[in-house]
Amino acid sequence: MRRFVRDNSLSLFFLAIFLAALVGQAIAGHALENQELSEHGAPSVGFWSYVTSSAFGRAVMENWQSEYLQFALLALATVWLLQKGSPESKELDKSGTESDAVQRVGEHARASSPAPAKWGDWRTTLYSNSLIIVMGLIFLGSWFAQSVTGWTEFNDEQRLHDETTVSWPSYVGSATFWEGTLQNWQSEFLAVGSFAVLTIFLRQRGSPESKPVGAPTGDATGKEG
């Protein structure tokens, strides 16, 4: 068990703090929801009712979709785009999808290579882009879930104020939806872009996300610690 924890400590750590943050969000969101309902003279809701509500679902999905979009775009953009001196970039002479020999696919696959890398047909092509495909599907699914839960929550508020409800297409095309969506997107894009640049000059000793402490700022593009 100790070896399993050691070998998977990074994913276990983030899983633990993810669950803790999700529970904390649910508790705080429940309290805020009941506070707002009380201000409008409406009855309060139970914790489980809140957790299964569109209000909580929208808040969660709004952040999930932006996170998966961020990393999907990072994986895709770094195939071709470069940043001199950043470990988040490939080396300056390796832009593009690279040769089969470098990627170890088809006849260049090794005995230890995953089976899809050895087949050399459409399955290899699919596997070669599987990260972007899966991340993209998760993004689209969570974005759709955000739009549906946000639409439901919006109409609930409209009814609470005795105002007209709207259709899903009208909500998705509204400023209300896109203000929240773009608010999340711009923050994610800023975080990724600034991290790629900051790692040129700044260091974190022992982290694979950082260059070695003594590496020159302008060199070691794509070289991690």
Secondary structure, DSSP 4 states (H G I P E B T S, - for coil): -HHHHHHTHHHHHHHHHHHHHHHHHHHHHHHHHHHHHHHTTPPP--HHHHHTSHHHHHHHHHHHHHHHHHHHHHHHHHHH---TT-TTS--TT--SS--HHHHT-GGG--TTS-HHHHH-SHHHHHHHTHHHHHHHHHHHHHHHHHHHHHHHHHHHHHHHTT-----HHHHHTSHHHHHHHHHHHHHHHHHHHHHHHHHHH---TT-TTS--TTS-SSS-TT---
